[in-house]
């Protein structure tokens, strides 16, 4: 009987030790994970992120953790002329991030490009140019979760030519395009094309100011009263000859230009500064605006590109993309589908 009692005590002690060890291991893992979880909490507070359920939060945390580890590994390697940063897309997988863009690049092959290019015979352009310094670029905007990059790109180019032709920089309405330009290829948050946006502005005889027709970030019903209150108009639009960075340079030397790029890669998702030279293809999925060009301190030529993902992405909303690359399409296809409005 005494032997059984002693045996039971040893068994109980062993069981307690097992539980204690498991608890220690669990606490150790929790403590080891705490800094990253704290970073996630801080990131949530900064970006106003709120999750509906605890399991959603855990899933998003795991994505955040993987992205942060990959970003930090990239920056630690230090073998690229650009850096990545932990921005407001940090809890999105790359597949989720891709769903934000709705540029209808898949229909580009069906489009008839305009035959005229007014800058064809230009023989000299400035060595560097930044249309922001000329007052032809409005502050960075944010399309949010609405896939209307095409509207932001076309509007930025229209804002630029309006400033250059009238001397007035007016923030124009993307929401008007989202709500009212829906009878053709352009379908609001479901995607569109910059050329079709220019067609709408031309046929509509103008575009309203953002102050009159503010951005909502969702598909809405066309506000006819606001739509009729034109802040600017264009006389037409032209396409830059495809697959020619030299032609694109001539165009950007004269005005901000709408361009399409492939922007779905991980490094593009988290770009934060420097001259982007990353690997990307020509599957055009995003519309942006080329607002200048220049040469970096190490001699790398670049395009200065205005994006529509807010100031928390990239270099305060902008990206410098390598210029004059070996591929005729340009880096990420930037020279494939450029166009601009005429005043």
Buried (B, 14 or more C-beta within 10 A) or exposed (E): EEEEEEEEEEEEEEEEEEEEEEEEEEEEEEEEEEEBEEBBEEBBEEBEBEBEEEEEBEBBBEBBBEBBEBBEEBBEEEEBBBBBBBBBBBBBBBEEBBEBBBBBBEEBEEBEBBEEBEBEEBEEBEEEBBBBEBEBBBEBBBBBEBBBBBBBBBBBBBBBBBBBBEEEBBBBBBBBBBBBBBEEBBBBBBBBBBBBBBBBBBEBEBBBBBEBBBBEBBBBEBBEEBBEBBBBBBEEBBBBBBBBBEBBBBBBBBBBBBBBBBBBBBBBBBBBBBBBBBEBEBEBBBBBBBBBBBEEEEEBBBBBBBBBBBBBBBBEBBBBBBBBBEBEBBBBBBBBBBBBBBB
